[in-house]
């Protein structure tokens, strides 16, 4: 049980990193798509 509690913070940090990368990439692609749509209009 104590081993699990010790491992939890690192798991949360890894998940935060994944979520941060995912949000960054989706925001990046969103800006690119918005820019291309504005140019075509």
C-alpha positions, 0 to 999 in steps of 0.5 A, a space after each residue: 500500500 505504501 509503495 502505491 502511495 509513493 508511486 502515485 505522484 510520479 504517475 500524476 506528473 506523467 499524466 499532466 505532461 501527456 495532457 500538456 503536450 496534447 493540449 499544446 499540439 491541439 492548440 497549435 493545430 487549431 491556430 494553423 487550421 484557423 489561419 488557413 480558413 481565414 486566408 481562404 475566406 
